[in-house]
């Protein structure tokens, strides 16, 4: 498996180089693109220059990092409204050939309960409660059979009810931003706030294990899952998938043909996902006081698994490996070296059954003490 991953990665780089030669363009990776992560900002160095040496000092550093990434990249979000209630619930139904009990609830929350958001819950029949639970950004029934079959509950929520996701180059003031007009949050922060509000509700259900919630999502949902899990310590495990720029990818270390900070924050594309001034760092990434390994470090010492595809060059698999390596010292310093993990598969931009299988194997390992066949430390690119 390790040899296949490394061979596949090198084949991808070789193919890009060949295309570049044919096209007459210079996209061949330079040695700098396989640069040592030692060139990245140090997450364990406090703003006063002192290095973190204790768990107590990490708490202070964690607060500094949170303020840094929210002020510059994602925007600030309001605290929990502490008023999430169920407005209505559909009649439960049995799906997945009788293996799953599904129910949908409509939540009301926020100022004067002005916001509404749907949450779907899929519970495996005949599984012993309380259950570990996977919470996904975005409504999607497809993973329910696989997750329920492994004894996990599955919940997903409609993040677009809080802030819509219009076509590229279009922005609207969504319901959550209208309800909280003094906050500078972009869409990713709104959607991440929504994950925590879904969790507010799920924590009231006795059939779910309150210590074993996992947040995941794909692409922009993967960016959202990483931010939600970084900030909300009630998520025991965080699994961004294919999340790229603004997610698990690195702004400073990139493979050719990856989405850059400049591209993703263009007004013609997805500027509205981020704090309004974040785009000024386009082509000035080295001036950022952090990179995405800082966001990953916020998960420590909880469980973090980045899942990506080697053929998904736009999502910067090389950069995902770089942030994995650069965040590792934080996990090590907190006595949780095995809590930081990575998994690559062949293929393209999607969250597949293989990605969910890796998630479940990692969760089984740590929640149930049940080792599986999946490796979580295989690096396809040179360090």
C-alpha positions as CSV (number, residue, x, y, z in Angstrom):
1,X,0.0,0.0,0.0
2,X,2.8,2.4,0.9
3,X,4.7,1.7,-2.3
4,X,1.5,2.2,-4.4
5,X,0.8,5.6,-2.8
6,X,4.3,6.8,-3.3
7,X,4.4,5.5,-6.9
8,X,1.1,7.1,-7.7
9,X,2.2,10.4,-6.2
10,X,5.4,10.4,-8.2
11,X,3.5,9.4,-11.4
12,X,1.2,12.4,-10.9
13,X,4.2,14.8,-10.6
14,X,5.9,13.2,-13.6
15,X,2.7,13.5,-15.7
16,X,2.4,17.2,-14.8
17,X,6.0,17.8,-15.8
18,X,5.4,16.1,-19.1
19,X,2.4,18.2,-19.8
20,X,4.4,21.3,-19.0
21,X,7.1,20.4,-21.4
22,X,4.6,19.8,-24.2
23,X,2.8,23.0,-23.5
24,X,5.9,25.0,-23.1
25,X,4.9,26.1,-19.6
26,X,6.9,25.9,-16.4
27,X,4.9,23.9,-13.9
28,X,7.5,21.3,-13.0
29,X,7.8,21.1,-9.2
30,X,10.9,22.8,-7.9
31,X,12.7,21.4,-4.8
32,X,11.1,24.3,-2.8
33,X,7.7,22.8,-3.4
34,X,8.9,19.8,-1.4
35,X,10.2,22.3,1.1
36,X,10.9,21.4,4.7
37,X,8.0,22.3,7.0
38,X,10.6,23.9,9.2
39,X,10.1,27.0,7.0
40,X,6.5,27.3,8.2
41,X,5.5,29.5,11.2
42,X,5.9,27.7,14.5
43,X,2.5,27.0,16.2
44,X,4.3,26.4,19.5
45,X,5.8,29.9,19.7
46,X,3.8,32.5,21.6
47,X,3.3,36.0,20.3
48,X,5.8,37.2,22.9
49,X,8.5,35.0,21.4
50,X,8.5,32.4,24.1
51,X,8.1,28.7,23.2
52,X,5.3,26.6,24.6
53,X,6.6,24.1,27.1
54,X,3.5,23.2,29.2
55,X,-0.1,22.3,28.7
56,X,-1.1,25.5,30.4
57,X,1.1,27.5,28.0
58,X,-0.6,25.8,25.1
59,X,-4.0,27.0,26.4
60,X,-2.7,30.5,26.1
61,X,-1.2,29.8,22.7
62,X,-4.4,28.2,21.5
63,X,-6.3,31.4,22.4
64,X,-3.8,33.4,20.4
65,X,-4.2,31.2,17.3
66,X,-8.0,31.3,17.4
67,X,-8.0,35.0,17.4
68,X,-5.4,35.1,14.7
69,X,-7.2,32.8,12.2
70,X,-10.6,34.3,12.9
71,X,-9.4,37.9,12.6
72,X,-7.5,37.3,9.4
73,X,-9.0,34.3,7.6
74,X,-12.5,33.3,8.6
75,X,-14.1,36.1,10.5
76,X,-15.6,36.0,14.0
77,X,-18.7,34.1,14.9
78,X,-21.2,34.7,17.7
79,X,-21.3,32.5,20.8
80,X,-23.8,29.8,21.1
81,X,-27.3,31.3,21.4
82,X,-28.1,28.5,23.9
83,X,-31.7,28.4,22.7
84,X,-31.7,25.5,20.1
85,X,-35.1,23.9,20.1
86,X,-37.0,21.4,17.9
87,X,-39.7,23.2,15.9
88,X,-41.0,20.1,14.2
89,X,-40.1,16.5,13.5
90,X,-41.1,14.3,10.5
91,X,-42.6,10.9,11.2
92,X,-39.6,8.5,11.5
93,X,-39.1,6.0,8.7
94,X,-37.1,2.8,8.2
95,X,-34.6,2.9,5.3
96,X,-31.5,1.0,4.1
97,X,-33.5,-2.3,3.8
98,X,-34.7,-2.1,7.4
99,X,-31.3,-1.5,8.9
100,X,-31.7,2.2,9.7
101,X,-34.2,4.4,11.5
102,X,-34.3,7.9,9.9
103,X,-35.8,11.0,11.3
104,X,-35.6,14.7,10.3
105,X,-36.0,17.6,12.7
106,X,-36.3,21.3,12.0
107,X,-34.4,23.3,14.6
108,X,-35.1,26.9,15.6
109,X,-32.4,29.0,17.1
110,X,-30.7,32.4,17.3
111,X,-32.2,35.9,18.1
112,X,-35.9,35.4,18.8
113,X,-35.6,31.9,17.3
114,X,-35.4,33.6,13.9
115,X,-33.1,30.9,12.3
116,X,-34.2,27.5,11.2
117,X,-32.0,24.5,10.2
118,X,-32.9,20.9,9.3
119,X,-30.9,18.0,10.8
120,X,-31.2,14.4,9.5
121,X,-30.4,11.6,11.9
122,X,-29.8,8.0,10.9
123,X,-29.7,5.4,13.7
124,X,-28.6,1.8,13.1
125,X,-31.3,-0.7,14.3
126,X,-30.2,-3.2,16.8
127,X,-27.0,-1.4,17.8
128,X,-26.1,-0.9,21.4
129,X,-26.5,2.7,22.7
130,X,-24.9,5.1,23.4
131,X,-23.6,5.3,19.8
132,X,-20.6,7.2,18.4
133,X,-21.9,9.7,15.9
134,X,-20.6,11.1,12.6
135,X,-21.8,14.6,11.9
136,X,-21.5,15.7,8.3
137,X,-21.6,19.2,6.8
138,X,-24.4,19.1,4.3
139,X,-27.5,16.9,3.9
140,X,-26.6,13.6,2.3
141,X,-28.2,10.2,2.9
142,X,-25.7,8.2,1.0
143,X,-23.1,7.4,3.7
144,X,-25.8,6.3,6.2
145,X,-25.8,2.6,5.2
146,X,-22.0,2.3,5.5
147,X,-21.8,4.2,8.8
148,X,-24.8,2.5,10.4
149,X,-23.4,-0.9,9.2
150,X,-20.4,-0.3,11.4
151,X,-22.4,0.7,14.4
152,X,-22.2,4.4,14.1
153,X,-25.0,6.9,14.2
154,X,-25.0,9.4,11.4
155,X,-26.3,13.0,11.4
156,X,-26.1,15.7,8.7
157,X,-27.4,19.3,8.7
158,X,-28.5,21.8,6.1
159,X,-25.7,24.5,6.4
160,X,-27.3,26.4,3.5
161,X,-30.3,27.3,5.6
162,X,-28.0,29.6,7.6
163,X,-26.0,30.9,4.7
164,X,-26.7,30.0,1.0
165,X,-23.9,28.9,-1.3
166,X,-24.6,30.9,-4.6
167,X,-22.6,30.4,-7.8
168,X,-19.1,31.7,-8.0
169,X,-18.7,35.4,-7.9
170,X,-22.0,36.0,-6.1
171,X,-22.6,36.9,-2.5
172,X,-25.7,37.3,-0.5
173,X,-26.3,38.2,3.1
174,X,-27.6,35.0,4.5
175,X,-30.0,34.5,7.4
176,X,-27.3,34.0,10.0
177,X,-25.3,37.0,8.9
178,X,-28.5,39.1,8.9
179,X,-29.4,37.9,12.4
180,X,-25.9,38.8,13.7
181,X,-25.0,41.9,11.6
182,X,-22.0,43.0,13.8
183,X,-19.9,39.9,13.1
184,X,-17.4,39.8,10.2
185,X,-17.8,36.1,9.5
186,X,-17.7,34.6,6.1
187,X,-19.7,31.6,4.9
188,X,-17.2,29.0,6.2
189,X,-17.5,30.4,9.7
190,X,-21.3,30.5,9.4
191,X,-21.5,26.9,8.3
192,X,-19.0,25.9,11.1
193,X,-21.2,27.7,13.6
194,X,-24.1,25.6,12.3
195,X,-22.2,22.4,13.0
196,X,-22.0,23.4,16.6
197,X,-25.7,24.2,16.7
198,X,-26.5,20.8,15.3
199,X,-24.3,19.4,18.0
200,X,-26.2,21.4,20.6
201,X,-29.3,19.4,19.6
202,X,-27.6,16.0,19.2
203,X,-26.1,16.2,22.7
204,X,-29.6,16.1,24.1
205,X,-30.2,12.6,22.7
206,X,-29.5,9.8,25.1
207,X,-28.9,7.2,22.4
208,X,-25.8,9.1,21.3
209,X,-22.4,9.0,23.1
210,X,-21.6,12.6,24.1
211,X,-17.9,11.9,24.1
212,X,-17.7,10.4,20.6
213,X,-18.9,12.9,18.1
214,X,-17.0,13.1,14.8
215,X,-17.3,16.1,12.4
216,X,-16.6,15.6,8.7
217,X,-17.3,17.2,5.3
218,X,-16.1,17.3,1.8
219,X,-14.5,20.2,-0.2
220,X,-16.0,23.5,1.1
221,X,-17.7,21.2,3.7
222,X,-14.2,19.9,4.6
223,X,-13.0,23.4,5.2
224,X,-16.1,23.9,7.4
225,X,-15.5,20.6,9.3
226,X,-11.9,21.5,10.1
227,X,-12.9,25.0,11.4
228,X,-15.8,23.6,13.4
229,X,-13.7,20.9,15.0
230,X,-10.8,23.3,15.6
231,X,-13.0,25.6,17.6
232,X,-15.6,23.3,19.2
233,X,-13.8,20.9,21.6
234,X,-17.0,18.9,22.0
235,X,-16.1,17.2,18.7
236,X,-13.8,14.3,19.7
237,X,-12.6,13.7,16.2
238,X,-12.3,16.0,13.1
239,X,-12.1,14.7,9.5
240,X,-11.8,17.2,6.7
241,X,-11.9,15.5,3.3
242,X,-10.6,17.1,0.0
243,X,-10.6,20.4,1.8
244,X,-7.7,22.1,0.1
245,X,-7.2,25.9,0.3
246,X,-8.6,27.3,3.5
247,X,-8.9,23.7,4.8
248,X,-6.2,21.1,5.3
249,X,-4.0,22.4,2.4
250,X,-1.0,24.6,3.0
251,X,-0.8,28.1,1.4
252,X,3.0,28.1,1.3
253,X,3.6,24.5,0.1
254,X,1.7,23.5,-3.0
255,X,1.8,21.1,-5.9
256,X,1.3,22.5,-9.4
257,X,-2.3,23.2,-10.4
258,X,-3.5,23.7,-6.9
259,X,-6.0,26.4,-5.8
260,X,-4.1,29.3,-4.4
261,X,-5.1,31.9,-1.8
262,X,-5.4,34.4,-4.5
263,X,-7.7,32.3,-6.6
264,X,-10.1,31.2,-3.9
265,X,-10.5,34.7,-2.5
266,X,-11.1,36.3,-5.9
267,X,-14.3,38.4,-6.0
268,X,-15.1,36.3,-9.1
269,X,-14.9,33.1,-7.1
270,X,-15.3,32.6,-3.3
271,X,-14.2,35.7,-1.5
272,X,-17.5,35.5,0.5
273,X,-16.3,32.3,2.2
274,X,-13.7,34.2,4.2
275,X,-13.2,37.4,6.2
276,X,-13.5,40.2,3.7
277,X,-9.9,41.3,3.8
278,X,-8.2,37.8,3.6
279,X,-7.6,38.1,-0.1
280,X,-4.9,40.8,0.5
281,X,-2.6,37.9,1.3
282,X,-2.8,36.6,-2.3
283,X,0.7,36.2,-3.6
284,X,1.8,37.4,-0.1
285,X,1.4,34.1,1.7
286,X,4.7,34.4,3.4
287,X,3.4,37.4,5.3
288,X,0.7,35.4,6.9
289,X,1.5,34.9,10.6
290,X,0.2,31.3,10.3
291,X,-0.7,28.6,7.8
292,X,-3.3,25.9,7.9
293,X,-1.3,23.7,10.3
294,X,-2.2,26.3,13.0
295,X,-5.9,25.4,12.4
296,X,-5.1,21.7,12.6
297,X,-3.1,22.3,15.8
298,X,-6.2,23.7,17.5
299,X,-7.7,20.1,17.4
300,X,-4.8,18.7,19.5
301,X,-4.9,16.6,21.6
302,X,-8.2,15.4,20.1
303,X,-8.3,13.2,17.0
304,X,-7.6,14.6,13.6
305,X,-7.7,12.7,10.3
306,X,-7.1,14.4,7.0
307,X,-8.4,12.4,4.0
308,X,-7.5,13.3,0.5
309,X,-7.0,11.9,-3.0
310,X,-3.7,11.9,-4.9
311,X,-5.4,12.8,-8.2
312,X,-7.2,15.8,-6.6
313,X,-4.4,18.3,-7.4
314,X,-6.7,21.3,-7.1
315,X,-7.1,20.4,-3.4
316,X,-3.3,20.4,-2.9
317,X,-2.5,16.9,-1.5
318,X,1.2,17.9,-1.1
319,X,0.1,20.8,1.0
320,X,-2.1,18.5,3.1
321,X,0.9,16.4,3.8
322,X,2.9,19.5,4.8
323,X,0.3,20.7,7.3
324,X,0.1,17.2,8.8
325,X,3.8,17.2,9.4
326,X,3.9,20.8,10.7
327,X,1.0,20.2,13.2
328,X,2.6,17.1,14.6
329,X,4.9,18.8,17.1
330,X,1.8,20.2,18.9
331,X,0.3,16.7,19.2
332,X,3.6,15.4,20.4
333,X,3.9,18.1,23.0
334,X,0.5,17.3,24.4
335,X,1.2,13.6,24.7
336,X,-1.0,12.6,21.8
337,X,1.3,11.7,18.9
338,X,-1.1,9.2,17.4
339,X,-4.0,11.6,17.4
340,X,-2.8,13.3,14.2
341,X,-3.4,11.2,11.1
342,X,-3.5,11.3,7.4
343,X,-4.9,9.1,4.6
344,X,-4.6,9.3,0.8
345,X,-6.3,7.3,-1.8
346,X,-6.2,7.2,-5.5
347,X,-8.8,9.1,-7.5
348,X,-10.3,12.5,-7.6
349,X,-12.4,15.1,-5.8
350,X,-15.1,13.2,-3.9
351,X,-15.8,11.7,-0.5
352,X,-16.0,8.1,-1.2
353,X,-16.7,4.8,0.6
354,X,-12.9,4.4,1.0
355,X,-12.7,7.8,2.7
356,X,-15.5,6.8,5.1
357,X,-13.8,3.5,5.7
358,X,-10.6,5.3,6.8
359,X,-12.7,7.5,9.1
360,X,-14.4,4.5,10.7
361,X,-11.1,2.5,11.0
362,X,-9.5,5.5,12.8
363,X,-12.5,5.9,15.1
364,X,-12.6,2.2,15.8
365,X,-9.0,2.3,16.8
366,X,-9.4,5.1,19.3
367,X,-13.0,4.7,20.5
368,X,-13.1,0.9,20.6
369,X,-9.5,-0.2,20.8
370,X,-10.0,-2.1,17.6
371,X,-7.1,-1.8,15.1
372,X,-7.9,-2.2,11.4
373,X,-5.9,-2.6,8.2
374,X,-5.7,1.1,7.4
375,X,-2.4,2.9,7.9
376,X,-2.6,6.6,9.0
377,X,1.0,7.7,8.6
378,X,1.9,6.9,4.9
379,X,3.4,9.8,3.2
380,X,3.3,9.7,-0.6
381,X,5.5,12.8,-1.2
382,X,9.2,13.4,-0.2
383,X,9.6,15.3,3.0
